[in-house]
Amino acid sequence: MPACHTKSIRLSSPIWVPGESTGAARFLGYEITVQHNDTKKTGRYRRVNSQIALHVPREVIEAKSAPYLRRGKPAQQAALTNGSDHTIVATYGAIYRGIVQYYLLARDVYRLHRLRWVMETSMLETLAGKHRSSM
């Protein structure tokens, strides 16, 4: 007769179970939360409770904006002033599009508007610096 083998698994940290906590978990740059709203009804059912929601963390917006800021204000990027106007605009556009495309699954992707404003103003500052003009 074959002997039954049992194995036990030991976890180094507790497992996160949806609905147990109101805190946000972090995964792949997103904040993951469980929604709770007892007032939202769709038909007869409360469809919002215990649904998973993805959010853009504030730290990500601050970190992505930081290279384009100097003393808290958008500043020109000296490394891009040697390129053509088209290259400068295309570079800023490609970087912004890449970030937005990554976070499109988040419910609050609109929060990236701050990053858009910072990058757009930095781009205009860079173009003005290249053409020795002021904003």
Secondary structure as GFF3:
##gff-version 3
##sequence-region A 1 135
A	DSSP	beta_strand	25	27	.	.	.	ID=ss1
A	DSSP	beta_strand	30	34	.	.	.	ID=ss2
A	DSSP	beta_strand	52	55	.	.	.	ID=ss3
A	DSSP	alpha_helix	58	65	.	.	.	ID=ss4
A	DSSP	three_ten_helix	66	68	.	.	.	ID=ss5
A	DSSP	beta_strand	69	70	.	.	.	ID=ss6
A	DSSP	beta_strand	73	74	.	.	.	ID=ss7
A	DSSP	three_ten_helix	78	80	.	.	.	ID=ss8
A	DSSP	alpha_helix	85	102	.	.	.	ID=ss9
A	DSSP	three_ten_helix	109	112	.	.	.	ID=ss10
A	DSSP	alpha_helix	113	130	.	.	.	ID=ss11
###
